Amino acid sequence: MNNDLDEQILLKIAGMVTLTDSHIKNRKAHFLFDELLNFENRVLALNAKLAHMKSYIIGAGIMYGQGENIFYEWFKSAWLQNDPLYYITTGNNCLPLIHVNDVAKFVIQLLNNKYED
């Protein structure tokens, strides 16, 4: 098997979907984020109008590290193992986490033209 097929099988088993550019037109924003979605759509529309400009929307998920302390208390509790860790529902939740350094590396690669459409 090739790596792409392996990844798609693993994602299917995990119940996750890889989002691609083909999904972007079907996105629905929570009403609190309608303005942000409209802005993203206007930015992406510039790609068709301005040949010399290429814009990207990076849906990085939940970022942590380097001062992004959203999970600080959970990580600290897990590390110290003093208190039980609490979770919601069955604990099978899948959160799209990424370290801010990895997002920065991705942005640098975009700026260096390492990625095509």
Stockholm file with secondary structure:
# STOCKHOLM 1.0

chainA/1-117         MNNDLDEQILLKIAGMVTLTDSHIKNRKAHFLFDELLNFENRVLALNAKLAHMKSYIIGAGIMYGQGENIFYEWFKSAWLQNDPLYYITTGNNCLPLIHVNDVAKFVIQLLNNKYED
#=GR chainA/1-117 SS CCHHHHHHHHHHHHTCCCCCGGGGGGCCCCGGGHHHHHHHHHHHHHHHHCTTCCCCCCCCCEEEBTTBCTTHHHHHHHHHCCSCCCCSTTSCCCCCEEEHHHHHHHHHHHHTTCCCC
#=GC SS_cons         CCHHHHHHHHHHHHTCCCCCGGGGGGCCCCGGGHHHHHHHHHHHHHHHHCTTCCCCCCCCCEEEBTTBCTTHHHHHHHHHCCSCCCCSTTSCCCCCEEEHHHHHHHHHHHHTTCCCC
//
